[in-house]
């Protein structure tokens, strides 16, 4: 990770989320610098990989690292709300106060049970793969009927697991959300660019997601890459990149024979062929920038979400049901 990237991450105002399941895969390593950590059990990742998380080991881990973990979620059981409830009670009897977890599609009685017991916070999960139109109906009902008072203000703090839609972020009074979209987007060759209107960057609308990588498959598709945008739109994206202190960069490509040895500022642009006599493509980085450094794209996407965070209304703010809106294209 670039030094600048680490510095930017440390500027986030709220907790940084870690997955217990993924920490297990890295032999339990946890960040030692002083930062408020939000620990998710990683139940979905474990479930999707056919793995099992031992609740007593999870409890022990939390107790061992309570100096850096400020919030920790219950060990939820995917598609089994009763087992999730039992785990909540087990952790509480062990002297912990886990954040309850309620999932999309579960009977609302489980949410009511947590709220009736006086929990001040609740996490909502199971939303990652669901269509946004379905989530509108689901979340409208939850916030209107169970979370918010008669004036629309939330009565408990709600965390949204894996919430990537900006429309959903701004529609409901979340206390916090988490998402890996900033890093996935950068590694896939793109950056977030806010809307621009009236001389200002607009953050409370869906952003543009612009492909900038010199190795992107969209480099020759009209309107799919910064190099194929109409001139005014391309200049707007460049203005945004420059306003954050970054450059687009420049790369050129060349074909080299088998046995070629990379020089400084060169890297392979294709996979190693099975045929050892075949030629290969090399990318020559003439000017480093977001087009050829994923770390710089990561940094720009972190900055985007920091700016987004600053533009969010101060919690708590009221939820008023609005008409459903569709995503915007570039």
N, C-alpha and C positions, 0 to 999 in steps of 0.2 A: 504494500500500500504506500502510495506517495505520502511524503510528510505533509503536504498541503491537504491531501484527502483526510488524513487523521485529524488535522487541525479543524477542518470544516465539520467533521462529524461531532467533534467535541463541543461545537457551538449550539447543537440542538438543545432546545429549552427543556424538554421533558425526558422521560426515561428512554433508554435504549433497550430494545427487546432482544433476548437471547432464547434459544430453544434448548431445553434440558436434553432432549434426545440427541441433538447435534453436538452438544458439549460432551455427551458420553462417547460419541464417535471420535472426539479429539482428546480422549482420556481425561475428561473432566476439567480441562483447562478453562479458566474464567479470567476475565480482564482484571488486572490488579490495580489499575489506576482508579482514582476516586471518581465514580460516576454512578448515578442511580440506574440500576438494572431492573428491567421488567422481565421476569422469567416465565416463559411459556413451557408447558410440559413437553410440547412437540408430539402430542398424541396423534395428530393427523399424519405426520411424517412416519411415525412408527407404524401406524395402522396401514398406510399405503405400502410399506415395505414388508409387511407381515411380521413386524417385530413387537416386542412386549416391553413395557416399562413397569418396573417393580415400584409400587407406591411407597414402600418403606425406604427404599434407596432414594427415591425422590424427596421424601420428607427429610432424610438425613442430610442430603445435599443442601437443601434450603437452610437447615439449621447451621450447617458448617459455614455457609457463606452469607449469613444474614447481615454482615457488615457492608456488603455491596449490593445485595438484592433488596430493593425497597418494595417491589410488588411481585407477587407470584401467583400464577393461575392454578386453579384446581387441575388435578389429573383427570381430564375428561375422557370418556369412553365413547368413541365414534359409534353413532347409531344405537346407543344404549343409554338414554337419559337417566334411567333408574340406577345404573351402575355409576354414572357420573355423580349422582346425588350421594350415593354411598361413599364414594371417594372423598367428597366434600366433608362429610361427617367424620370420616377416618382422620383426615388431616386436621380438622378442628379439635378432635379429641387428643391429637398429638401436640396440641398447644399452638397450632398455626392458624392463620386467618387468610386462607386462600381466596382469590377472586373467583366467584362462581362463574361457570361457563354454560351458556344456553346456545343451542344450535338452530340454524334454519331448518324448518320442517318438523321440529319437535312440538309436542303438545304444549300449549301455552300454560298448562297447569304447573309445569316445572319452573317456568319463569316466575309465576305467581308465588310459588313456594319459597324461592330465594328472596323475593321482595318482601313477602309477609314475615320473613324471619329477621327483617331489619338490615339486610346487607346494604351498605352504602355504595357499592359498586357492582357491576355485572359486565361480563365479557360476552360478546355475541360472535359466534363462529359459524363455519359451514357456508360462508357466502362466496368463496373464491370462484367456484365454477358455475355460479348461478347467473342467469340472465338479469340484466339490470331492471327490466320491466317487472320481473317477479320480485326482485328485492324491494322495489318501491312499495308494492302491496304489503309485503311482509314487514318492512320497517315502519311504514306509515301506521300500521295497526299497533305495533309495539310501542312506538313513541307516543302516539295519540292516546292510547287506552291504558298504558301501564307505566310508562316512564315519566311523562310530563304532566304537570298540573293543569288546571283549567285555563291558565294564561299561556301555556305552551312551554313553560320552563321545566327542565329536567329536575327530577327529585333525587336521582342517583347518578353517579358517574358511570358512563357507558364506554367501554372500549370495543372497537371494531377490529377483529382479527382479519388480516389479509385484505384490508379495504383499499382498493386501488383507484376507484372511480372518484374523480373530483366532484362530479355532480352529487354523489352520495355523501361525500365529505361535507359539502357546504349545505346540503339539504337538511341534515339532522344535527342536533347539538351534541356531538360526540365529545367526550372528555379527552379521548386519545384514540389513535388508530395506528396500525403498523402495516408496512408494505415493503416488499423487496423490489418494487418496480423500478426504483431509481438505479439499482445496479443491473437488473436484467435488461433494462432499456439501453444502458450504456454498452453492455457487453454484446448486445445485438446490433450495435452500430448507430444508435440514435441518441438524440438529446431532446429534452423537453424545452419548449419555447412558449412563453405565455402569449395570450392574445394581445394585440396592440390597438388602442383606440384613443382618439383625442390626445395624442402625445404621451400616453401612459401605457405601461404594461398592465394587463388585466389578469388577476389571478383567481377570480371567483367564477370562471368559466372553464370549460374543458380546454386544456392546452393543446398546442400542436406537438406532435411527436415527429421530429424531422430526422431522416436518415442522413448521416454526414460521413460515415465511414467510406474511405476510398476503396474498400473491399466489399462493399455492400452489393448484393445482387440487384438492387434497385437503381444503380447508377445510370442506367440507360432507359429507365422507364419514366415517361413524362409525369411530372408532379409527384414522384415517389422519392426523390432525393434532392438535396440542396442544389446539386448541379443541374437538375432538370426542372427546377421551379421557374415560374415567370420572373423576369428581372426584378420587379419591385418586391416580390415576396422573398426572393433570394437575398436582396439587399437588407430587408428587414431582419432576416435570420442572422446575417452577418453582423448587423448593428447590435443585435442582442449578444452574440458571442463576444464581440469586442467590448461591449459595455461591462462585461463580467471579467475582463482582463485576459481573455483567451484569444487564440487564433484558429482559423480553420485548418491551416497546415497544407502541406503539399507532398504528394507521393507520385512516383512514376514507376512503371512496371516494365520488366524485361524478361525475355526468355533466355535461360542459360542451359548449357549442356550438362549431361550427367557428370558427377564428380566435382561440380563447381563448389567452391568454398565461399561462404558469405563474408562480405566485407563490413566495415563499420557502417552503421545506419542502414543495414539491409536485413531483411527477414524473408522467410519463405511465404509465398502467397497462396500456396496450394498444399495439399497433403502429399506425403512422400509416396511416390508411385511404386507399385509392386515390381514393375520392370526397371531394373537398375540401370538400364541404358537410356531410359526416357529423359527428355528435357523437362525443366521445371520453370515455374514462374517465381520471380523474385520481386519484392516491393522495396524500392529505394526511397527512404524517407529524406526528402530534401529540406522540408521545414516541418518540425514537429507541431502537432496541433490536434484538435478533436477528430480530424479525419483519419489519423493514424495512431492515436494513443488512447486506448480505452480508459486509462486512468484519468485522463483529462476530461473525457466524457462523464465519468463517474463524478468528478469534482463539479462539473457544471450542473449535473442533475441534483447533487446535494444542495448546491446553491439555490436551484430552482425551488426545492422543497423548503429550504429555510425561508426564502421570500414568501412562499405560499403560507407557511406557518405564521409569519408576521402579518399577513393580510387577513388571517382568520379573526372573526369576532372573539372578544374575550368571553370565556366560559363562566357562568352559564348564559346562554342566549336562547330565545324562544323558538320553538318549532311551530310553524304554521303550514298546514297542508296546502301544497301548491299543485298546479297541473303538472302532469308528467312531461318531461322534456327529453328530446332526443339528442344524441351526441352530435357534435359539430365536426364537419370535415374541413380540411384546409381550403 
